[in-house]
Structures are given as structure tokens and as C-alpha cells.
Amino acid sequence: MLLGTLVYGFVNSCILALVAMGFNLTFGISGVANFSYGAIYIFSGFTAWIFLNSIGFPYIICVIISIGLSATLGILIYHFVIKRVKGLALSEVMATFGLGLAIMELFRYFDFVGFKYTLPNIVEGSVAIGDVYLDYQRIAVVFIATALTAFIYLFTHHTKTGLAFRAIAQDERTALTFGIDSDRIGALSMGFGSALAATAAIVVLPMGTIAVEGGYDVLLNALAVCIVGGLGSTVGILFASVLIGFAQTFTANYLEPHWMMLVSLIAIAVVLCVKPSGIFGHQKELEERI
């Protein structure tokens, strides 16, 4: 029982890291908390399903189209919504959250409900770790989460666009003096973050069904990980993913599975009371601002 809890706790931590990467990257670069993130996650899942089952494209083509359309949607959201309310934090949250609700409820309106909406596994089969059986799909989650983390580090440290991302994140005014277009970088960060959300969906959704309600869970988990770890901190995201991931798994195994979401809510409440900027956050605390 304990070995199974540890193994599945680690897998759950990787899932949370995957889910939170895109949200954290967009906020860290553009300073925008994209509350339509969960809707983009669900949008990518349904898009892949539609192209696979209704049109009949090969699955790899469906994945590429889904990620591309999700990235495009993120860029469009920036240009037509965020750009018009940028700098007004409450308006950004309300606008993106409202748009996310509209996207998810649109799928419900067109009767995308039920258990038939599923995506195929990347790999089939399972392996035994001691007396614990772990399917290859969850192993793929671990490898893809690790690979994406390494890719993001290399991209932001060794490419021109990635360095522009970091410049805007560190000091937007100074970056502007060097000719970096903040709106272009902001739109790219939204597109990149949306593509990461789509990638997470393609990897995680095959382990269950695609449901509109899942968008709310994804947004809540992404918020919990980012708030606990510290918005904009990659190290914080990884630490918080492990912390919350194991806490959720222990709760599901030793208490009740439906209490798992309470772990995220409690983590948010505790961190906001004790250290509002997050464990690895760089935002100034209240006493420092006064």
C-alpha cells in the first residue's frame, strides 16, 4: 500500500507539474494570470477527439493540430482580450475567466457530455514495480514532464526568443529600450503557455474521459501549484507539484478520493495566510511594501 502510494504520488506530482507549467510561464513572462487556462486544456482535448473520430485523421496529426489550434487561441485571446485590459489585474482575471467559461459551456451546449469522449493512450501495457502495477501511459507522463521541464529551461536560456521572454519577465521597461516588443512577447507567451496546456491534455486525458468539468479542476490545480510554489518561479512549481501531488495521493488512499480537491483548496488558503507570495515567490510581502 505504501509503495503504491509513493509511486502514484510521484506520478500525480508529474501530472500537476505538467498542468501548471503553461499557466506559470504565461504569468512569469507577461504578468497575466490566464484564467481561461482550464478551458484551453479542455478545448485541446475535444479538438483532438473531433479530428480523430469525426474527420478520421491519424492521431499524431490530430495532436499536432490540437496543439497548434490551442496556441493560436492563446495568441488571439491576448490580442483581442488581454491587450485591451492589460495592467488592470482584476479586469484581466474577469475577462479571461469569463471567456474560459464561455468556451467550456459552448462544448456543453453542443452536447459534448458523457463518457464516450476519450483519447487513445500513447503506449499500451503496464509494468510491475514490486507489487504495484503501473501503466505505460503514466510512465510516459513522467518522461514527458521531465523532458518539457528541460526543454523550457534550454529554450529560455539558449534561444533568442527565450532570452527575450526572460528580459520582459525581469524588467519590461529596460527590455523595451533594447527594442523588444512587449506585446509580441506577451502574445507569444500566451501561445506558448496554451501549447503547454494542450500538451498536458494530450498526455493526461487518455487516463480518463474528456469532460467540461475537468477544465475547472485543471484551473484550480494549476492555481494551487503556482500559488503555493510562487507565481513565476519554476523551482517553486516543481516543489509545490511534489508537495500537493503526494498530499492528494495520500488523501485519496488513506481517507476518501473525493477529498483530493480539498488538498488544493487548503494549500491555497494556508499559503495565502502564511506567505502570500508563495514558498519561492519573488513578490514583495505586505510589510515590505508599506
N, C-alpha and C positions, 0 to 999 in steps of 0.2 A: 504493500500500500504506500509506504513512504517513498520507495524508489519510483513508483508510478507518479506520485505527486511531484517529485523533483523533476522527472523527465518532462511531464506535461506542463509543469510550471515554467520550465525553460522555454518550451515551445510557445507557450502563451506570452511570455516576455518578448519573444521574437515577433510574434503577431502584433503586439502593441507597439513595438518599435517601428514596424513596417507601416502601421496605420498612422502613427504620429509624425513620421518623417516629413511628409509633404506639408502638413499644417505648420510645423515648426520652421521649415525652410522659408515658406512664404512670409511668415511673421518676422523671422530674423532678418530678412532682406528688405522687404517693403514696409514692415511695421503694421501690416494689415492682418487682423485676425479674421480669416476667411471662414465664416460660419456656414457657408454653402458646401463645406468640405465633405460632409457626410452624403449630401445629395450627389456630388460628383462621383463619389465612391459607388453609389447605387446606380447612377447613370452609366458608368463604365461597365458594370456587371450586366445590366439589361441590354446595353448596346452590343456587347459580345454575344449574348444569348440570341438576340434578334438576327444578327448577321450569320450566326451558326445554324440556327434552327429554321428561320423563316426564309433566308436567302440561300443558305447552303454553302457558304464559303468554307474553305479549310480553316481549322481552328486557329492556326498560327496567324493567318491573315485577319481573322476576327479580333485577335488580341492586339495586333498592330493598329487596326482601325480604331478599336475601342480606346487605346491609349492616346492615339493621335487626336481623336474627337474630344476626349476629355481635356487634353492640353489646350486645344483650340477653344473649348468652352471656358476654361480658366482665363485665357487671354481676353476673350470677349467680355467676360464679367468684369475684368479690370478696366477695359477701355470704356464700356458703356454704363458701368455702375460705380465701381470704386473710384475711378478717376474724378467723378463728379462730386464725391463726398470725402475725398482724401483729406486727412488731417482732422476730420470730425469723428473721433473714435466711436461714439455712440451711434452715429449715422452709418458708419461702416458696418458695425455689428448688425444693426437692424436691417440694413439693405441686403447684406449677404445672407443673413438668416431667413429673411422673407423670401428671397429668391430661391434659396435651398428648399424651403417648404413648398414653394410653387412647383419646383422640378419634381420633388418626390410625390406630391399629391397628384401631379399630372399623370404619373405612371399608374397610380391607384385609380384615377378617373378612367383610364383606358384599360382597366381590368387586369393589370399586371399583379395579380394576387394569387396565392395558392402555393402548392409545393412542387409544381412542375418546372419552375424556373431554376435550373441548376446548370453549373458549368462542369465540364469534364476535368478529371484530375490530370495534372501534368505527368505524373508517373503513377502506375498502379502497383499494388502489393504492399507488403509490410515486413518489418524485421523485428526480431526479438532482442530486447536489451534486458538480460536477466529473465525475469518472469513477466516483463512488460512488453506488450506488442505495440509498435509504433509504425504507422503507415508512412509510406514514402512521401506522400503529399506534405506531411508535417515536417519531414526531414528537408524537403525542398524549401519550405518556409524558412527554416533555419539558415540554409545556404544562401538563399536569395536575400534575406535580411542582412546577412554578413556582407555579401557582395555589394549590395546597394549602399551600405554604410561606407565601405571602402571606396566605391565609385564617387559618392558625394564628396568625400574628403579629397580625392585626387582631382575631381572636377573643380572644386572651389579653390584649390591651391596651385593648380598647374595648367589652367586654361585661361584665356583672355576674358571670356565671359564670366567664368567663375571668380576671377580676381575682381572683376567689376561688381559682381554680387557682393563680395566681401567689402569692397570700398564703400558702396552705398550703405551697407549694414553698419559699418564703423563710423562713418561721418559723411552724411549726404551732401552737405554744403561744400566740403573740401573736394568730394568726388565730382561735383558739378563744375568746379573750377578747372578740373582736368579734362573736361569735355564729355563726361559720362552722362548720358541721358537717363535721368531717374525714372521717367515714365516708361521708357523702353525696358529698363532693367526690372521695374515693378511688374510690367506685363509678362516678361519672361519668367519671373519668379512665380507668378500665378500659374502660368502654363506648366512650369517645371513641377510645382507642387501638386497640380492637378494630375499630371502624368504619374507622379509617385502614388497618389491616391488610387489611380486606375491600376497601377501595377500591384498594389496591395490587394485590390479587389480581385484581380485575376488569380492571385495566388491563394487568397484566403477563402473566397466564396465557394470553391469546389468542395470544401469541407462541410457545407451546409446548403441552404437554399437562398436564392436572391429574394429578399423581402424589403418592401419600402421601409418598414420599421427599423431595419438594420442600419439605415442612414443615421438615425438618431443615436443608436448605440455607438457607432463609429465616431461621430462627432463628440459624444460625451467621453469616450475613452481617449481620443486624441487630446481633448481639453485637459483631462485628468493628468495624463502623462506630461504634457507641456507645462501645466501649472505647477505640478509637483517638482519636476526637474528644473524648471526655469525657462520661460519662453525665450527662444533664440539660442539656447545652449544645447549643443549636440551631445556633450558628455552628460548633461543633466537628463536629456531624453533617454539615453541608454540606461542610466542609473534608475530613473523612475519607471522605465519599462520593466526592468527586473524586479523592482520593489512591488509594483502593483500587480505584475504578472504572477508572481509567486503567491502574493496575498489572495488574489482571486482564485487561484487553483486550490490553495489550502482551504479557503472558504467553501468552495464547491464540493470538495472531497470530505471535509470533516463537519460541515454544517449543512447548508442547503444550496443547490446550484442557483436558485433564483435570487440568492443574496449576493451574487457576484458583483452586480452593478452597484450595490451599496458600497462596496470597497472603493470604487472610483469616486463616489459622492463624498464619502467620509474623508478620503485622501485630500480632495479639493478643499473641504471645509477646514481640516486641520492645518494644512499648509497656508491657507489664506489667513488664518488666525495667528499662526506662529511666525511664518516668514513669507509674506505676501509675494515677494519676488521669486520664490521658488528656491529649492536647495542650491542650485548652481546659477540662479538668476543674477543678472547684472543691473537690474533696475534699482534705483535708489529706494531705500526704506523710508517710511514716513518721517522718522526722527532725523534722517539725513537731509530731507527736503525742507524742513521747517527752519 
